[in-house]
């Protein structure tokens, strides 16, 4: 049984309402997330705070517009509530008394509000889902205090004018910190900051929202988060362990989200506005960002951030994760050192770029590498790397530099290896031609559902290049250029696994011939929905295995034996591991 009971008289109500109060904090106001909601014009959004505990019940006014009164006297500090204490909030009256005690007489009549009381919006089906996740009263109060301080900061400090005046990032942050600290101290001195709120924490949250990325800062620092999805200001999802979670983090409003987007895209020369309402960008650490704003987005500004790990994953890490086996890793190391052209395929979020980054790590440090990306994400550790990034058109629609332009240009840069972050259009033709004209050892990624689907996708992208070639000529280009297709998939449990490593062995008639070297076979589903299976060789030996010796490499043929459990290592001609 609850320790206390609330008796509440509302304007226009025929009889008082009662509500059981367990130990805890109850926010009172007309706001949607208030636990004691009084949806009337003369009640503030965040009006008062009722606290119930072992020591009794208390009420505190939260600097409301019309004040909180106890037995006709304004509440100026935290006040203990007795059974005979009549609390007036706007046109509403309430009493709080121990549940075991006899219920007092109904609260004294309070002149009802002349304004017609609207039906509580929280009763509207789906309202909670539209506004955001359920938030406890303390969190809601913290958010509202933060928003008020943020609004005051904007009113006192014209940040747009400071930026236009040429102030640097460090100078701007220093000015904001100084002004914000003064505002928080002023609020504390006036007794307007509730005692249960940490002023330093409030100050940091407002600072992050004013000059950084607001509530995203904490999520970006959380290594367990792999993806962040902002669906408007009030709903922020993250992906952890392959599963989506709704977080309590929120922006103040659409303008705050737009400001965060601007701070992401401006430093890299991108723009987003009504004439260009979507953009692909990146964070300084290489994390991929996509943003869509109204009028294209009907949910307000939408941001999707694919986080990149702070550490560089190794082949051994992939083995520990169950992405592939040690023998498959050695086979792919041999393929890279043999300068085979490799296409990494998979669906959205399957881990293609991470795998491409790992395969790039097998390239010898003595080679010159040129990377071409729409938004620079790859992080290579070799000393001789040239990074090229595409450029969108300017506000007049001119000056765009496409992936295709950069692929053509990098052929004149004397590359040993060309790495294209993703082929998605006409650049596929230029990539295939580069592979067929001496630039072997190239790597790229393609969106596809299977290794066989990669061939069809490449054919389609070549035709997107505007070159009218017969189907056989295109397939000859693909068969001559692509040597290995490695396909990665995101499984039902959220894990990412390499499900196929296939060799393109040639063209027979009109059909490109492929043989699978390694394959993943799912055997079932374990506890918690975990995908069970085995990634193993198929028994097929790739055509280029006989060429290993010509490059001074040796790979034990046992790597292709489905029945072998022995781990092999790629060795050089002198007998050492590569």
PyMOL commands that set and color helices and strands:
alter all, ss='L'
color gray80, all
select helices_A, chain A and resi 121-123+127-131+137-156+159-164+169-189+199-211+216-221+254-268+315-321+326-337+352-360+403-410+427-436+451-464+471-481+527-529+543-551+557-560
alter helices_A, ss='H'
color red, helices_A
select strands_A, chain A and resi 4-9+17-21+24-29+36-37+48-53+56-61+68-70+73-74+79-80+87-89+92-98+225-231+236-240+243-247+278-282+288-292+302-306+342-346+369-373+385-389+417-420+443-447+484-490+496-508+511-525+531-537+553-554+571-572
alter strands_A, ss='S'
color yellow, strands_A
deselect
rebuild
show_as cartoon
